[in-house]
Amino acid sequence: MTELQREGASAGLLDDLRAGLPAGAVVDDPEVVASYAHDMASFCAAGRAAVVVLPRTVEEVQHVMRTATAHRVPVVP
C-alpha cells in the first residue's frame, strides 16, 4: 500500500493529475511534500498533504480543481 493510499486518496489520482499537467508539476516524493506542509505561521498546526501540484496556467489550475473534485479530494491553496 502506498502512502497516498494510506492517506485515503484514490490510486488513480496521480495518474489523472499527471494527464493534464507538464512533467514535474505533480510532486509525490514524501520528503518534498513534507516541505510544503506548513508556512511561516507558527500558530497553525501543519497538515499532511498526499500530493503537491504546481500549476502555472489557468488551464492547469482548472485541471487540478476538476480532478480533485472528481476524486473528492480537498484542495488547500
Contacts in CASP RR format, 6 or more apart in sequence:
PFRMAT RR
TARGET T0000
AUTHOR 0000-0000-0000
METHOD contacts of the structure
MODEL  1
MTELQREGASAGLLDDLRAGLPAGAVVDDPEVVASYAHDMASFCAAGRAA
VVVLPRTVEEVQHVMRTATAHRVPVVP
2 11 0 8 1.000
3 30 0 8 1.000
3 50 0 8 1.000
4 11 0 8 1.000
4 13 0 8 1.000
4 14 0 8 1.000
4 28 0 8 1.000
4 50 0 8 1.000
4 51 0 8 1.000
5 11 0 8 1.000
7 48 0 8 1.000
7 50 0 8 1.000
8 50 0 8 1.000
9 50 0 8 1.000
9 51 0 8 1.000
9 71 0 8 1.000
9 73 0 8 1.000
10 71 0 8 1.000
12 71 0 8 1.000
13 50 0 8 1.000
13 51 0 8 1.000
13 67 0 8 1.000
13 71 0 8 1.000
13 73 0 8 1.000
14 26 0 8 1.000
14 28 0 8 1.000
14 51 0 8 1.000
16 67 0 8 1.000
16 70 0 8 1.000
16 71 0 8 1.000
17 26 0 8 1.000
17 51 0 8 1.000
17 53 0 8 1.000
17 63 0 8 1.000
17 64 0 8 1.000
17 67 0 8 1.000
18 25 0 8 1.000
18 26 0 8 1.000
20 60 0 8 1.000
20 63 0 8 1.000
21 53 0 8 1.000
21 55 0 8 1.000
21 60 0 8 1.000
21 63 0 8 1.000
21 64 0 8 1.000
22 56 0 8 1.000
22 60 0 8 1.000
24 54 0 8 1.000
25 53 0 8 1.000
25 54 0 8 1.000
25 55 0 8 1.000
25 56 0 8 1.000
25 60 0 8 1.000
26 51 0 8 1.000
26 52 0 8 1.000
26 53 0 8 1.000
26 54 0 8 1.000
27 33 0 8 1.000
27 36 0 8 1.000
27 51 0 8 1.000
27 52 0 8 1.000
27 53 0 8 1.000
27 54 0 8 1.000
28 50 0 8 1.000
28 51 0 8 1.000
28 52 0 8 1.000
32 52 0 8 1.000
33 49 0 8 1.000
33 50 0 8 1.000
33 51 0 8 1.000
33 52 0 8 1.000
36 49 0 8 1.000
36 52 0 8 1.000
37 46 0 8 1.000
37 47 0 8 1.000
37 48 0 8 1.000
37 49 0 8 1.000
38 44 0 8 1.000
38 45 0 8 1.000
38 46 0 8 1.000
38 47 0 8 1.000
49 76 0 8 1.000
50 73 0 8 1.000
53 64 0 8 1.000
55 61 0 8 1.000
55 63 0 8 1.000
55 64 0 8 1.000
64 75 0 8 1.000
65 75 0 8 1.000
68 74 0 8 1.000
68 75 0 8 1.000
END
